[in-house]
Amino acid sequence: MNSPLLLIVLLWSVLAYAMWIAFRASMSRRKVLERINALEPPPEEPASDNFLSGGRLARWLFLAGFRETGATRTFIVTSVVLLVAGLLVAYLLQASGLTEAGLRLTSRIPGGMGDLGLPFVYLAPWVTAAVVAGLPWLAVHSARERRKQSIGQDLPLALELLATLSEAGLSFDQALAHVLDSQTEVRPLAEELRGLQADILASRPRIECFRRLARRVQLASFSVFISAVVQAEQIGAGVAVVLRRQADDLRQRRREEAMALAMALPVKRLFPMVICFMPGIFLVTLGPAIHEFLKFAQGFLDSR
């Protein structure tokens, strides 16, 4: 396979993988929203008060925790500036002669093995430009993942506290106030629960407040908890029983996830061992023999 064809195949593989990741993320968000709105359609909200009234970029930044007024504009400006900077870096790499030097060094590898590295040398400046231009997207994605991880870590303890206080005779609002008063550190879950408390104190309908909270978080485990509380509010069931059941179910799910991660650890350790350690071992042990064989084959071909 020649170098241009290999380059085209590599580019199409990267594009297909990126489209697959985007499709999985879209399906995951759709499932979460369907779970949130499974009981009844969400109420209509004014556009000025609905954080989902903006575009996809504004919603993504909101879910990642960037909730300032000019967050979208700042993100777009930063992305454009870094895109220009990335293109400038790619042009400087091309103009400085580093690409040509890399091509010459790669072509000197004996046995024609250097041809396999030519596409990577050609793509190196543009990959650098793409990495520089994608830094804002990576930062927002990382912030979103950290926020989801933080909420997932704090949710079991919050549910345990809410269930215990509710079983002690407090209402949900009083239990929520006690839990928030005990928070000495600003955490994403506490921030969202304070938003729920503010909505309830603003005399909004309780089901609407819970649905707004679920749409602000958009986390699968959290949406299960919100759906159970909304159903309890609709049918008039005891909130303490629902909270205790949700706390027990969440504890069981976390235990099962921990066991699954522990069972998958040997398989995950196999990939870095094969990719990182085995090539080095083969290179040290078989490298000299392969080099001598290639020299012998090259000399035999030249003598003919």
Secondary structure, 3 states (H helix, E strand, C coil): CCHHHHHHHHHHHHHHHHHHHHHHHHHHHHHHHHHHCCCCCCCCCCCCCCHHHCCHHHHHHHHCCCCCCCHHHHHHHHHHHHHHHHHHHHHHHHHCCHHHHHHHHHHCCHHHHHHHHHHHHHHHHHHHHHHHHCHHHHHHHHHHHHHHHHHHHHHHHHHHHHHHHHHCCCCHHHHHHHHHHCCCCCCHHHHHHHHHHHHHHCCCCHHHHHHHHHHHHCCHHHHHHHHHHHHHHHHCCCHHHHHHHHHHHHHHHHHHHHHHHHHHHHHHHHHHHHHHHHHHHHHHHHHHHHHHHHHHHHHHHHHC
